[in-house]
Amino acid sequence: MNMPEIRKDYITNKWIVVATERAKRPDELRNKGEASSKPNICPFCPGNEHMTPPEVLAYRHANTAPNTQGWWVRCVPNKFPALRIEGDVDHRVNQLHNKMNGVGAHEVVIETPKHDECMAHMAEWQLMEVIHALRDRYNDLIKDSRFKYLLIFKNHGAEAGASMSHPHCQIIATPMIPKRIMEEINGAKRYYESSGGMCIYDDIIESELDLKERIIMDSSEFIALAPYAASFPFETWILPKKHDPSFEDISDKERADLAKVLKTVLKGIYDLLDNPPFNFILHTSPCDRNDYRFYHWHIEIIPRLTRVAGFEWGTGFYINPTPPEKAAEYMRNIIANPKQSQKVEGH
């Protein structure tokens, strides 16, 4: 078993993972078209629990044994992890070469026993259970002092990076704070210090609620909006109205409301854009439990409707062909007038 490595770029200071567990030869990396939506045997489906590593969490019916059928949410270690939980970080620097062992955790939260049930059509209680499972695993993994950040994300569709079509989220624990998160934290801290102690996310919520043009949904506990400088068409942020730096502190009331907002937004994207591939990323404060009063946890949903090409890679600029104001208007309209579901056979 080869340990993955994490290496730092010479110039930009971003980290990359050399994932030896997932090593591929050139012929395996060639574009072979989209994989079948359902393998012959799906390891995430009930009855195939023996095909995954042993579960670390499951919400299941009474009198059902671990790693058997009877669950409605199940969490297992990733069979092909980007980072491995065994070992020490062992940070090493040699002139330009800065690296450490690829120590971390990589888990899969299987959202439902139903292979073809996406989040957009999931019952709210089921979504609440998924959010609960993510919080449970977060609170367990954060106890490991080797982990500096916990990233929760979802890839929906092959073009968004999903290798399995059965609905699932992932959790990856990293031994450093990712550069993308540090940029957010540092930007939020600068605003906090220059504004006399205001959270930029709180001010965004207040401003967007006042302007209304980029609001997608306004609920009791959360707001969904199209960000002012959206990099991608129909990019959507979901933010809690209560100021809180950490997802781990989500209350049961917020969990119920988040399930409603998440389902509504994802169904709007599903109906409006014909079930596009998307990435869902939860941004929260680092694991060190320091004072991050200037930060605000949130979710970013990015439909994969455009391709990142030479201009974007060369400049860091993104070309968004749909103004956020227009995207929010489209989303409000589809949420207010959802497409009729297909009639069940026999009705």
QUILINQUI-V175353 format. One record per backbone hydrogen bond with DSSP energy under -0.5 kcal/mol. NH is the residue of the N-H (numbers start at 1). CO is the residue of the C=O. If there is no record, write none. Layout:
BEGIN
NH|CO ; NH|CO
END
This chain:
BEGIN
5|18 ; 6|100 ; 7|5 ; 7|16 ; 8|98 ; 9|14 ; 13|9 ; 16|7 ; 18|5 ; 18|16 ; 19|17 ; 20|18 ; 22|19 ; 23|20 ; 28|25 ; 29|25 ; 29|26 ; 30|26 ; 32|30 ; 43|41 ; 45|42 ; 46|113 ; 48|45 ; 51|48 ; 52|49 ; 53|77 ; 56|75 ; 57|75 ; 59|73 ; 60|58 ; 61|70 ; 64|61 ; 68|65 ; 72|59 ; 73|59 ; 74|110 ; 75|57 ; 76|108 ; 77|54 ; 78|106 ; 81|78 ; 84|102 ; 92|99 ; 94|97 ; 97|94 ; 98|96 ; 99|92 ; 99|97 ; 100|6 ; 101|89 ; 102|4 ; 103|101 ; 104|84 ; 105|173 ; 107|171 ; 108|76 ; 109|169 ; 110|74 ; 110|108 ; 111|109 ; 111|167 ; 112|167 ; 115|113 ; 117|114 ; 118|116 ; 121|118 ; 122|119 ; 127|123 ; 128|124 ; 129|125 ; 130|126 ; 131|127 ; 132|128 ; 133|129 ; 134|130 ; 135|131 ; 136|132 ; 137|133 ; 138|134 ; 139|135 ; 140|136 ; 141|137 ; 142|138 ; 143|140 ; 144|141 ; 145|143 ; 147|144 ; 148|174 ; 149|174 ; 151|149 ; 151|172 ; 152|150 ; 152|282 ; 153|170 ; 154|280 ; 156|154 ; 156|278 ; 157|155 ; 160|157 ; 161|158 ; 162|157 ; 169|109 ; 170|153 ; 171|107 ; 172|151 ; 173|105 ; 174|149 ; 175|103 ; 178|176 ; 182|178 ; 183|179 ; 184|180 ; 185|181 ; 186|182 ; 187|183 ; 188|184 ; 189|185 ; 190|186 ; 191|187 ; 192|188 ; 193|189 ; 194|190 ; 195|191 ; 197|192 ; 198|192 ; 203|199 ; 204|200 ; 205|201 ; 206|202 ; 207|203 ; 208|204 ; 209|205 ; 210|206 ; 211|207 ; 212|208 ; 215|212 ; 216|224 ; 217|224 ; 219|222 ; 223|239 ; 224|217 ; 225|237 ; 226|214 ; 227|225 ; 230|227 ; 235|232 ; 236|301 ; 237|225 ; 238|299 ; 239|223 ; 240|297 ; 241|221 ; 242|221 ; 249|246 ; 250|247 ; 255|251 ; 256|252 ; 257|253 ; 258|254 ; 259|255 ; 260|256 ; 261|257 ; 262|258 ; 263|259 ; 264|260 ; 265|261 ; 266|262 ; 267|263 ; 268|264 ; 269|265 ; 270|266 ; 271|267 ; 272|268 ; 273|269 ; 274|270 ; 275|270 ; 278|156 ; 279|302 ; 280|154 ; 281|300 ; 282|152 ; 283|281 ; 283|298 ; 284|282 ; 285|245 ; 287|148 ; 289|286 ; 292|290 ; 295|292 ; 297|244 ; 298|283 ; 299|238 ; 300|281 ; 301|236 ; 302|279 ; 303|301 ; 304|277 ; 305|303 ; 309|307 ; 313|309 ; 314|310 ; 315|311 ; 316|312 ; 320|318 ; 321|319 ; 323|321 ; 326|323 ; 327|323 ; 328|324 ; 329|325 ; 330|326 ; 331|327 ; 332|328 ; 333|329 ; 334|330 ; 335|331 ; 336|332 ; 337|333 ; 338|335 ; 347|344
END
